[in-house]
Every structure is written in structure tokens, then in C-alpha cells.
Amino acid sequence: MADQDFKEPYNILYFLGFVVALLIPILPATLTWIRVLNGYAGF
């Protein structure tokens, strides 16, 4: 029982770390897309 209680939060932290690792390369791309869209709106 204690083993399962310990394993569950660890899996959640591992999953959150995985999501953050996926978002790190995506964040600059979204920022550049926002800049491009703002640039087109300026034209």
C-alpha cells in the first residue's frame, strides 16, 4: 500500500516534467508566430 502511495505522485511529477520538456521548444515558436501575425496585422 505504501509503495503505491509513493509511486503515484512520482508518476505525476514525471509526467509534468515530460510536458514541460515538450513545451520548452514550443514556447519560442508560439512567440515568433504571434510576432508574425502581429506583423501581418501591421501591414
mmJSON file of the N, C-alpha and C atoms, coordinates in Angstrom:
{"data_MODEL":{"atom_site":{
"group_PDB":["ATOM","ATOM","ATOM","ATOM","ATOM","ATOM","ATOM","ATOM","ATOM","ATOM","ATOM","ATOM","ATOM","ATOM","ATOM","ATOM","ATOM","ATOM","ATOM","ATOM","ATOM","ATOM","ATOM","ATOM","ATOM","ATOM","ATOM","ATOM","ATOM","ATOM","ATOM","ATOM","ATOM","ATOM","ATOM","ATOM","ATOM","ATOM","ATOM","ATOM","ATOM","ATOM","ATOM","ATOM","ATOM","ATOM","ATOM","ATOM","ATOM","ATOM","ATOM","ATOM","ATOM","ATOM","ATOM","ATOM","ATOM","ATOM","ATOM","ATOM","ATOM","ATOM","ATOM","ATOM","ATOM","ATOM","ATOM","ATOM","ATOM","ATOM","ATOM","ATOM","ATOM","ATOM","ATOM","ATOM","ATOM","ATOM","ATOM","ATOM","ATOM","ATOM","ATOM","ATOM","ATOM","ATOM","ATOM","ATOM","ATOM","ATOM","ATOM","ATOM","ATOM","ATOM","ATOM","ATOM","ATOM","ATOM","ATOM","ATOM","ATOM","ATOM","ATOM","ATOM","ATOM","ATOM","ATOM","ATOM","ATOM","ATOM","ATOM","ATOM","ATOM","ATOM","ATOM","ATOM","ATOM","ATOM","ATOM","ATOM","ATOM","ATOM","ATOM","ATOM","ATOM","ATOM","ATOM","ATOM","ATOM"],
"id":[1,2,3,4,5,6,7,8,9,10,11,12,13,14,15,16,17,18,19,20,21,22,23,24,25,26,27,28,29,30,31,32,33,34,35,36,37,38,39,40,41,42,43,44,45,46,47,48,49,50,51,52,53,54,55,56,57,58,59,60,61,62,63,64,65,66,67,68,69,70,71,72,73,74,75,76,77,78,79,80,81,82,83,84,85,86,87,88,89,90,91,92,93,94,95,96,97,98,99,100,101,102,103,104,105,106,107,108,109,110,111,112,113,114,115,116,117,118,119,120,121,122,123,124,125,126,127,128,129],
"type_symbol":["N","C","C","N","C","C","N","C","C","N","C","C","N","C","C","N","C","C","N","C","C","N","C","C","N","C","C","N","C","C","N","C","C","N","C","C","N","C","C","N","C","C","N","C","C","N","C","C","N","C","C","N","C","C","N","C","C","N","C","C","N","C","C","N","C","C","N","C","C","N","C","C","N","C","C","N","C","C","N","C","C","N","C","C","N","C","C","N","C","C","N","C","C","N","C","C","N","C","C","N","C","C","N","C","C","N","C","C","N","C","C","N","C","C","N","C","C","N","C","C","N","C","C","N","C","C","N","C","C"],
"label_atom_id":["N","CA","C","N","CA","C","N","CA","C","N","CA","C","N","CA","C","N","CA","C","N","CA","C","N","CA","C","N","CA","C","N","CA","C","N","CA","C","N","CA","C","N","CA","C","N","CA","C","N","CA","C","N","CA","C","N","CA","C","N","CA","C","N","CA","C","N","CA","C","N","CA","C","N","CA","C","N","CA","C","N","CA","C","N","CA","C","N","CA","C","N","CA","C","N","CA","C","N","CA","C","N","CA","C","N","CA","C","N","CA","C","N","CA","C","N","CA","C","N","CA","C","N","CA","C","N","CA","C","N","CA","C","N","CA","C","N","CA","C","N","CA","C","N","CA","C","N","CA","C"],
"label_alt_id":[null,null,null,null,null,null,null,null,null,null,null,null,null,null,null,null,null,null,null,null,null,null,null,null,null,null,null,null,null,null,null,null,null,null,null,null,null,null,null,null,null,null,null,null,null,null,null,null,null,null,null,null,null,null,null,null,null,null,null,null,null,null,null,null,null,null,null,null,null,null,null,null,null,null,null,null,null,null,null,null,null,null,null,null,null,null,null,null,null,null,null,null,null,null,null,null,null,null,null,null,null,null,null,null,null,null,null,null,null,null,null,null,null,null,null,null,null,null,null,null,null,null,null,null,null,null,null,null,null],
"label_comp_id":["MET","MET","MET","ALA","ALA","ALA","ASP","ASP","ASP","GLN","GLN","GLN","ASP","ASP","ASP","PHE","PHE","PHE","LYS","LYS","LYS","GLU","GLU","GLU","PRO","PRO","PRO","TYR","TYR","TYR","ASN","ASN","ASN","ILE","ILE","ILE","LEU","LEU","LEU","TYR","TYR","TYR","PHE","PHE","PHE","LEU","LEU","LEU","GLY","GLY","GLY","PHE","PHE","PHE","VAL","VAL","VAL","VAL","VAL","VAL","ALA","ALA","ALA","LEU","LEU","LEU","LEU","LEU","LEU","ILE","ILE","ILE","PRO","PRO","PRO","ILE","ILE","ILE","LEU","LEU","LEU","PRO","PRO","PRO","ALA","ALA","ALA","THR","THR","THR","LEU","LEU","LEU","THR","THR","THR","TRP","TRP","TRP","ILE","ILE","ILE","ARG","ARG","ARG","VAL","VAL","VAL","LEU","LEU","LEU","ASN","ASN","ASN","GLY","GLY","GLY","TYR","TYR","TYR","ALA","ALA","ALA","GLY","GLY","GLY","PHE","PHE","PHE"],
"label_asym_id":["A","A","A","A","A","A","A","A","A","A","A","A","A","A","A","A","A","A","A","A","A","A","A","A","A","A","A","A","A","A","A","A","A","A","A","A","A","A","A","A","A","A","A","A","A","A","A","A","A","A","A","A","A","A","A","A","A","A","A","A","A","A","A","A","A","A","A","A","A","A","A","A","A","A","A","A","A","A","A","A","A","A","A","A","A","A","A","A","A","A","A","A","A","A","A","A","A","A","A","A","A","A","A","A","A","A","A","A","A","A","A","A","A","A","A","A","A","A","A","A","A","A","A","A","A","A","A","A","A"],
"label_entity_id":["1","1","1","1","1","1","1","1","1","1","1","1","1","1","1","1","1","1","1","1","1","1","1","1","1","1","1","1","1","1","1","1","1","1","1","1","1","1","1","1","1","1","1","1","1","1","1","1","1","1","1","1","1","1","1","1","1","1","1","1","1","1","1","1","1","1","1","1","1","1","1","1","1","1","1","1","1","1","1","1","1","1","1","1","1","1","1","1","1","1","1","1","1","1","1","1","1","1","1","1","1","1","1","1","1","1","1","1","1","1","1","1","1","1","1","1","1","1","1","1","1","1","1","1","1","1","1","1","1"],
"label_seq_id":[1,1,1,2,2,2,3,3,3,4,4,4,5,5,5,6,6,6,7,7,7,8,8,8,9,9,9,10,10,10,11,11,11,12,12,12,13,13,13,14,14,14,15,15,15,16,16,16,17,17,17,18,18,18,19,19,19,20,20,20,21,21,21,22,22,22,23,23,23,24,24,24,25,25,25,26,26,26,27,27,27,28,28,28,29,29,29,30,30,30,31,31,31,32,32,32,33,33,33,34,34,34,35,35,35,36,36,36,37,37,37,38,38,38,39,39,39,40,40,40,41,41,41,42,42,42,43,43,43],
"pdbx_PDB_ins_code":[null,null,null,null,null,null,null,null,null,null,null,null,null,null,null,null,null,null,null,null,null,null,null,null,null,null,null,null,null,null,null,null,null,null,null,null,null,null,null,null,null,null,null,null,null,null,null,null,null,null,null,null,null,null,null,null,null,null,null,null,null,null,null,null,null,null,null,null,null,null,null,null,null,null,null,null,null,null,null,null,null,null,null,null,null,null,null,null,null,null,null,null,null,null,null,null,null,null,null,null,null,null,null,null,null,null,null,null,null,null,null,null,null,null,null,null,null,null,null,null,null,null,null,null,null,null,null,null,null],
"Cartn_x":[0.85,0.0,0.889,1.891,2.769,3.538,3.865,4.602,3.772,2.496,1.627,1.457,1.302,1.136,2.38,3.556,4.781,4.922,4.47,4.701,3.807,2.612,1.673,2.146,2.513,2.978,4.234,5.091,6.307,5.945,4.933,4.491,3.923,3.199,2.62,3.751,4.771,5.896,6.639,6.805,7.49,6.702,5.376,4.512,4.595,4.582,4.686,6.037,7.093,8.417,8.439,7.769,7.696,6.942,5.835,5.044,5.88,6.597,7.43,8.527,9.13,10.184,9.624,8.365,7.75,7.438,7.046,6.643,7.842,9.01,10.17,10.49,10.569,10.834,9.638,8.435,7.235,7.049,7.465,7.238,7.857,9.125,9.676,8.965,8.535,7.824,6.498,5.77,4.494,4.741,5.82,6.128,6.439,7.198,7.522,6.259,5.363,4.105,3.271,3.247,2.487,3.105,4.443,5.118,4.763,4.777,4.476,3.037,2.109,0.712,0.54,1.238,1.168,1.776,2.843,3.475,2.528,1.852,0.888,-0.275,-0.675,-1.767,-1.31,-0.016,0.512,0.478,0.741,0.67,-0.78],
"Cartn_y":[-1.2,0.0,1.255,1.283,2.457,2.615,1.488,1.551,2.266,1.934,2.577,4.061,4.388,5.796,6.601,5.99,6.699,6.807,5.791,5.741,6.732,6.985,7.817,9.27,9.985,11.37,11.414,10.393,10.362,10.309,9.513,9.44,10.78,11.464,12.77,13.781,13.774,14.699,14.372,13.075,12.664,13.131,13.013,13.443,14.961,15.71,17.17,17.579,16.899,17.183,16.902,15.835,15.483,16.558,17.05,18.1,19.383,19.733,20.949,20.8,19.607,19.372,19.521,19.138,19.295,20.763,21.508,22.903,23.832,23.477,24.376,24.703,23.735,24.109,24.786,24.558,25.115,26.596,26.997,28.38,29.42,29.317,30.331,30.317,29.145,29.057,29.812,29.66,30.37,31.874,32.277,33.709,34.271,33.523,34.01,34.05,33.071,33.085,34.309,34.652,35.84,37.088,37.127,38.274,38.345,37.201,37.185,37.646,37.146,37.546,39.035,39.535,40.976,41.775,41.259,41.942,42.01,40.915,40.914,41.859,41.911,42.809,44.26,44.532,45.886,46.303,45.352,45.679,45.896],
"Cartn_z":[0.0,0.0,0.0,0.882,0.951,-0.366,-0.998,-2.26,-3.328,-3.418,-4.41,-4.083,-2.805,-2.414,-2.797,-2.713,-3.066,-4.586,-5.298,-6.742,-7.493,-7.01,-7.775,-7.921,-6.856,-7.032,-7.893,-7.804,-8.616,-10.097,-10.446,-11.844,-12.301,-11.421,-11.782,-12.022,-11.155,-11.332,-12.623,-12.916,-14.144,-15.362,-15.293,-16.394,-16.579,-15.461,-15.557,-16.148,-15.75,-16.306,-17.8,-18.219,-19.639,-20.418,-19.85,-20.514,-20.627,-19.558,-19.588,-20.636,-20.713,-21.705,-23.117,-23.326,-24.645,-24.919,-23.887,-24.088,-24.307,-23.769,-23.88,-25.345,-26.278,-27.672,-28.343,-27.845,-28.492,-28.134,-26.923,-26.477,-27.417,-27.81,-28.724,-30.072,-30.532,-31.811,-31.727,-30.628,-30.486,-30.402,-29.72,-29.632,-31.014,-31.814,-33.163,-34.012,-33.857,-34.622,-34.253,-32.945,-32.511,-33.145,-33.193,-33.827,-35.305,-35.989,-37.425,-37.656,-36.847,-37.017,-36.733,-35.719,-35.424,-36.568,-37.161,-38.285,-39.471,-39.765,-40.886,-40.58,-39.306,-38.939,-39.115,-38.868,-39.024,-40.494,-41.391,-42.823,-43.226],
"occupancy":[1.0,1.0,1.0,1.0,1.0,1.0,1.0,1.0,1.0,1.0,1.0,1.0,1.0,1.0,1.0,1.0,1.0,1.0,1.0,1.0,1.0,1.0,1.0,1.0,1.0,1.0,1.0,1.0,1.0,1.0,1.0,1.0,1.0,1.0,1.0,1.0,1.0,1.0,1.0,1.0,1.0,1.0,1.0,1.0,1.0,1.0,1.0,1.0,1.0,1.0,1.0,1.0,1.0,1.0,1.0,1.0,1.0,1.0,1.0,1.0,1.0,1.0,1.0,1.0,1.0,1.0,1.0,1.0,1.0,1.0,1.0,1.0,1.0,1.0,1.0,1.0,1.0,1.0,1.0,1.0,1.0,1.0,1.0,1.0,1.0,1.0,1.0,1.0,1.0,1.0,1.0,1.0,1.0,1.0,1.0,1.0,1.0,1.0,1.0,1.0,1.0,1.0,1.0,1.0,1.0,1.0,1.0,1.0,1.0,1.0,1.0,1.0,1.0,1.0,1.0,1.0,1.0,1.0,1.0,1.0,1.0,1.0,1.0,1.0,1.0,1.0,1.0,1.0,1.0],
"B_iso_or_equiv":[0.0,0.0,0.0,0.0,0.0,0.0,0.0,0.0,0.0,0.0,0.0,0.0,0.0,0.0,0.0,0.0,0.0,0.0,0.0,0.0,0.0,0.0,0.0,0.0,0.0,0.0,0.0,0.0,0.0,0.0,0.0,0.0,0.0,0.0,0.0,0.0,0.0,0.0,0.0,0.0,0.0,0.0,0.0,0.0,0.0,0.0,0.0,0.0,0.0,0.0,0.0,0.0,0.0,0.0,0.0,0.0,0.0,0.0,0.0,0.0,0.0,0.0,0.0,0.0,0.0,0.0,0.0,0.0,0.0,0.0,0.0,0.0,0.0,0.0,0.0,0.0,0.0,0.0,0.0,0.0,0.0,0.0,0.0,0.0,0.0,0.0,0.0,0.0,0.0,0.0,0.0,0.0,0.0,0.0,0.0,0.0,0.0,0.0,0.0,0.0,0.0,0.0,0.0,0.0,0.0,0.0,0.0,0.0,0.0,0.0,0.0,0.0,0.0,0.0,0.0,0.0,0.0,0.0,0.0,0.0,0.0,0.0,0.0,0.0,0.0,0.0,0.0,0.0,0.0],
"pdbx_formal_charge":[null,null,null,null,null,null,null,null,null,null,null,null,null,null,null,null,null,null,null,null,null,null,null,null,null,null,null,null,null,null,null,null,null,null,null,null,null,null,null,null,null,null,null,null,null,null,null,null,null,null,null,null,null,null,null,null,null,null,null,null,null,null,null,null,null,null,null,null,null,null,null,null,null,null,null,null,null,null,null,null,null,null,null,null,null,null,null,null,null,null,null,null,null,null,null,null,null,null,null,null,null,null,null,null,null,null,null,null,null,null,null,null,null,null,null,null,null,null,null,null,null,null,null,null,null,null,null,null,null],
"auth_seq_id":[1,1,1,2,2,2,3,3,3,4,4,4,5,5,5,6,6,6,7,7,7,8,8,8,9,9,9,10,10,10,11,11,11,12,12,12,13,13,13,14,14,14,15,15,15,16,16,16,17,17,17,18,18,18,19,19,19,20,20,20,21,21,21,22,22,22,23,23,23,24,24,24,25,25,25,26,26,26,27,27,27,28,28,28,29,29,29,30,30,30,31,31,31,32,32,32,33,33,33,34,34,34,35,35,35,36,36,36,37,37,37,38,38,38,39,39,39,40,40,40,41,41,41,42,42,42,43,43,43],
"auth_comp_id":["MET","MET","MET","ALA","ALA","ALA","ASP","ASP","ASP","GLN","GLN","GLN","ASP","ASP","ASP","PHE","PHE","PHE","LYS","LYS","LYS","GLU","GLU","GLU","PRO","PRO","PRO","TYR","TYR","TYR","ASN","ASN","ASN","ILE","ILE","ILE","LEU","LEU","LEU","TYR","TYR","TYR","PHE","PHE","PHE","LEU","LEU","LEU","GLY","GLY","GLY","PHE","PHE","PHE","VAL","VAL","VAL","VAL","VAL","VAL","ALA","ALA","ALA","LEU","LEU","LEU","LEU","LEU","LEU","ILE","ILE","ILE","PRO","PRO","PRO","ILE","ILE","ILE","LEU","LEU","LEU","PRO","PRO","PRO","ALA","ALA","ALA","THR","THR","THR","LEU","LEU","LEU","THR","THR","THR","TRP","TRP","TRP","ILE","ILE","ILE","ARG","ARG","ARG","VAL","VAL","VAL","LEU","LEU","LEU","ASN","ASN","ASN","GLY","GLY","GLY","TYR","TYR","TYR","ALA","ALA","ALA","GLY","GLY","GLY","PHE","PHE","PHE"],
"auth_asym_id":["A","A","A","A","A","A","A","A","A","A","A","A","A","A","A","A","A","A","A","A","A","A","A","A","A","A","A","A","A","A","A","A","A","A","A","A","A","A","A","A","A","A","A","A","A","A","A","A","A","A","A","A","A","A","A","A","A","A","A","A","A","A","A","A","A","A","A","A","A","A","A","A","A","A","A","A","A","A","A","A","A","A","A","A","A","A","A","A","A","A","A","A","A","A","A","A","A","A","A","A","A","A","A","A","A","A","A","A","A","A","A","A","A","A","A","A","A","A","A","A","A","A","A","A","A","A","A","A","A"],
"auth_atom_id":["N","CA","C","N","CA","C","N","CA","C","N","CA","C","N","CA","C","N","CA","C","N","CA","C","N","CA","C","N","CA","C","N","CA","C","N","CA","C","N","CA","C","N","CA","C","N","CA","C","N","CA","C","N","CA","C","N","CA","C","N","CA","C","N","CA","C","N","CA","C","N","CA","C","N","CA","C","N","CA","C","N","CA","C","N","CA","C","N","CA","C","N","CA","C","N","CA","C","N","CA","C","N","CA","C","N","CA","C","N","CA","C","N","CA","C","N","CA","C","N","CA","C","N","CA","C","N","CA","C","N","CA","C","N","CA","C","N","CA","C","N","CA","C","N","CA","C","N","CA","C"],
"pdbx_PDB_model_num":[1,1,1,1,1,1,1,1,1,1,1,1,1,1,1,1,1,1,1,1,1,1,1,1,1,1,1,1,1,1,1,1,1,1,1,1,1,1,1,1,1,1,1,1,1,1,1,1,1,1,1,1,1,1,1,1,1,1,1,1,1,1,1,1,1,1,1,1,1,1,1,1,1,1,1,1,1,1,1,1,1,1,1,1,1,1,1,1,1,1,1,1,1,1,1,1,1,1,1,1,1,1,1,1,1,1,1,1,1,1,1,1,1,1,1,1,1,1,1,1,1,1,1,1,1,1,1,1,1]
}}}
